[in-house]
Amino acid sequence: MGGCERVGEFMGNAGRIGRARTIAALELARVYWGNDAWTENNRGQLPMLARRRADPAVVPAPEAVERAAGITRLGYGVQDPEYRQGLIDEVRRCYEEIIEDPSATVDMGGRIKEVVRYVVDPLNRVPGMRELLTPTVLDTLDAYYGGRWRVQHVRMWRIGHLTEEQRQVHHYGNLWHCDQHPTSTLKFFVQLNEGVTAEGGAFRMHSVPSTRRIMRSGYLGQHRVVGPARGMLDDPARVVPFDAPAGFGAFCNTTRCLHRAGIPPEGTTRGMAQFTFAPADTRNPTDDPFQGVAADPNVAEGKFA
């Protein structure tokens, strides 16, 4: 056997060993942590948040502490951000104009590219985006992070209908999954469309306790679910649909909570704005929480949602 062939065989074996280790690490994470993030993304993150809450950089309001405690316990929390009258209408009108502009958007579907479309740099293209983080939202973030947090990125997208056959594979997060962020990452989703229902394409979440049970009952990845977990995933008694009116927001820890995009009915689409937050070493400048936030590099041609 020539040297090149031996190197090729070695690289092939190394690749298989690497994949096997990845699968083993994910399965251990599901059993031990109750989510399928890597162990280093779990270890120490929640104790770090607990320490920050015990010694906060700012004293949050009692109602914000209560909201943050619910998010910590369940992994999600739906709230009315108390937007000024007309703000969501303004944001939605701008979204509807920009989402049809090929120079301001990028299609990022896994199999069918145009089935999900992202706005490039929505923070600077949609003026009202900055107002979506109201004092009510900021107070919740301060309570959750002990006052030390930062905006990681801002996104806005539109998803379209998938047939029964198409929805069996990944297009835009339409399969049940947990993200593999650090477990201290928190996302805030803002409903842009009116009339979103549980049956009509609402974003779906499982609580942290439900996610742990499913992960330990046969969830082996978004393409392989066996045993009791199969029935639990879409059990209406377990699933929490984000079917609140336009302008409501949902905090979700997408690493600790199984979640998936709902499928809009045929002939319709669904729009969403999303803010992602992470811990920071210093107090967030809440007079401008977007200071230093750049366009998300992961919203680009050749990337996938």
Secondary structure, 3 states (H helix, E strand, C coil): CCHHHHHHHHHHHHHHHHHHHHHHHHHHHHHHHCCCCCHHHHCCHHHHHHHHHHCCCCCCCHHHHHHHHHHHHHCEEEECCCCCCCHHHHHHHHHHHHCCCCCCEEECCCCCHHHEEEECCHHHHCHHHHHHCCHHHHHHHHHHHCCCEEEEEEEEEEEECCCCCHHHCCCCCCCCECCCCCCCCEEEEEECCCCCCCCCCCEEECCHHHHHHHHCCCECCCCCECCCHHHHHCCCCCCEEECCCCCCEEEECCCCCCEECCCCCCCCEEEEEEEEEEECCCCCCCCCCCCCCCCCCCCCCCCCC
